[in-house]
Amino acid sequence: QLQLQESGPGLVKPSETLSLTCTVSGGSISSSSYYWGWIRQPPGKGLEWIGSIYYSGSTYYNPSLMSRVTISVDTPKNQFSLKLRSVTAADTAVYYCARPEGTGTISFDIWGQGTMVTVSS
Amino acid sequence: SYELTQSPSVSVSPGQTANITCSGDKLGHKYASWYQQKPGQSPVLVIYQDSKRPSGIPERFSGSNSGNTATLTISGTQALDEADYYCQAWDSSVVFGGGTKLTVL
């Protein structure tokens, strides 16, 4: 059974870079043509897609975050990662990694448990 | 940028039918998905490609999409269906609606 697990610091200082990793277990990140995704949710607010990456490394980003976001993949480690630069308090959120239900689609049917990241000095 | 609009809240009595709507420009020309999220939990996909149910999702969940509106219908609503529901579509990027809080009372 495929599982995703987010990891990374729970506290990041303003203006610094938020770095998170999603570890995929129970399957290979490169075995199928999925666009693995990052989604976040500020406290008490809705979901916001950050971006998605194909195992080959091609990416799609939310236009509103594109200038600050980099998503990368490490197939030998079966992981993909998120870097968000120049963070502010507005980036405080639960960050989820997720996998779509099918190849080439964007409906996410497998989610990690989420990790809370607080931006504060 | 593309926007999806949902009513903030919907109330339904147990056993009745709940309709949660999501509106966006020409949304019917795109695929809509729906997620259920309970407090403190990760979202769960309940409908994708407008009307398909993932494995394990009860038959009481159904979806439709036409014109500018996608609708998630929950038939015979149960107390355990009380949650936030989000619609999602693709328009050059992944877009989520603002969410609808379903109250079963």
Chai-1 contact restraints between the chains, C-beta under 6 A:
chainA,res_idxA,chainB,res_idxB,connection_type,confidence,min_distance_angstrom,max_distance_angstrom,comment,restraint_id
A,G46,B,G98,contact,1.0,0.0,6.0,A-B,restraint_1
A,G46,B,G99,contact,1.0,0.0,6.0,A-B,restraint_2
A,L47,B,Y86,contact,1.0,0.0,6.0,A-B,restraint_3
A,L47,B,F96,contact,1.0,0.0,6.0,A-B,restraint_4
A,W49,B,V94,contact,1.0,0.0,6.0,A-B,restraint_5
A,N62,B,S93,contact,1.0,0.0,6.0,A-B,restraint_6
A,E101,B,Y48,contact,1.0,0.0,6.0,A-B,restraint_7
A,I106,B,W90,contact,1.0,0.0,6.0,A-B,restraint_8
A,I106,B,V94,contact,1.0,0.0,6.0,A-B,restraint_9
A,S107,B,S33,contact,1.0,0.0,6.0,A-B,restraint_10
A,S107,B,L45,contact,1.0,0.0,6.0,A-B,restraint_11
A,S107,B,Y48,contact,1.0,0.0,6.0,A-B,restraint_12
A,D109,B,L45,contact,1.0,0.0,6.0,A-B,restraint_13
A,D109,B,P54,contact,1.0,0.0,6.0,A-B,restraint_14
A,W111,B,S42,contact,1.0,0.0,6.0,A-B,restraint_15
A,G114,B,S42,contact,1.0,0.0,6.0,A-B,restraint_16
